[in-house]
Amino acid sequence: MLLHVNNVPVTSTYTQSSFNPEWLLQHAYEDTSPHIKAGGGWLSEQQIFTSSIQKSLKCITQSNFIPSLMEYGDPAGLRLLRTDIRHLLERRNVHTIESAITLTHGASQALELSLRACTRPGDIVLVDDPGYCNLYLLLKNLNLRAVGIPYTKEGPDIDVLLKIQYQTKARIMVTTSVLHNPTGSCTSADNIRKINDISKKIGITLIEDNIFLDLTPTSQPFLSQENNNVIHIGSFSKTIGPGLRVGYIIAPPEITRKILSHKMSISLTTPQINEMIVHNILKSGLYITHLSDLREQLFQSQKAVSNSLKSSGLKVYNRPNSGIHKL
């Protein structure tokens, strides 16, 4: 799903007269939507980790956990899964603690809660341009003003970022540093270093929407590795199955407290049974093997599509080495 922020003066709010992201999102998810959802950033039925989901459900039904899983649960989410996430990120040299992790109803809620915790109505939010269409709709509904930073093959344009931040005095930036939607690009290590330096020097809060992180090798760099103040958003929708709606936020203590407050006021807690399904899958040890297989499947699919586009006379902007998106 491709959406550009219009080239308007930085003092203006985001507008898009020729495109309706609200219509696109609703239509894409309806039962009557087209069978081939071009640009949809989710797994096919064949790629959903069905076998492990079935095993996890069987394990739950044969245990004594169901009554407790039907309770509201911890506001931060199932602690067992938060521990799993901590271990998962340690493989990528990100060290955190369970109390810094908040489980959410997918990455969409994680974005909303993070923005609510860090902004006030009318604030300017720097965003990738082009970027994730649902983000712009979310910003509009929260009465926030989006200003786009051109997203290149190396990541956000640093010169433009500095210029626009100087003009707007913006203190919030939402970006996807790994397998950016919709270009498939990954922010370079040099660009990551510069963005983190700018964030620390000027005082910009970075919200890193990295829902595709697990589709990359553990060597892939990203903002949260070098900056403990980055709000990191992750999800299992892109690797296990979108219907589970299990996402998470890792944030500094003060922001985490605000996130939990907003989460409780909006939805109380998140479904523990969904979180237990994901916990069982991660505990089984099969998740890492699944990721390896999934990366190879997606790589081969992208290779075939890229070759077909090129043979048709079209130019491929970027050919990512993993992930779901291609532009």
Secondary structure, DSSP 8 states (H G I E B T S, - for coil): --B------TTS----TT--HHHHHHHHHSTTS-SS-TT--S--TTTS-HHHHHHHHHHHHTSS-HHHHTS---TT--HHHHHHHHHHHHTTT----GGGEEEEEHHHHHHHHHHHHH--TT-EEEEEESB-HHHHHHHHHTT-EEEEEEEETTEE-HHHHHHHHHHH---EEEE--SS-TTT-----HHHHHHHHHHIIIII-EEEEE-TTGGGS-TT---GGGT-TTSEEEEESTTTT-GGG-EEEEE--HHHHHHHHHHHHHHHSS--HHHHHHHHHHHHHTHHHHHHHHHHHHHHHHHHHHHHHHHHTT---S---SSSS---
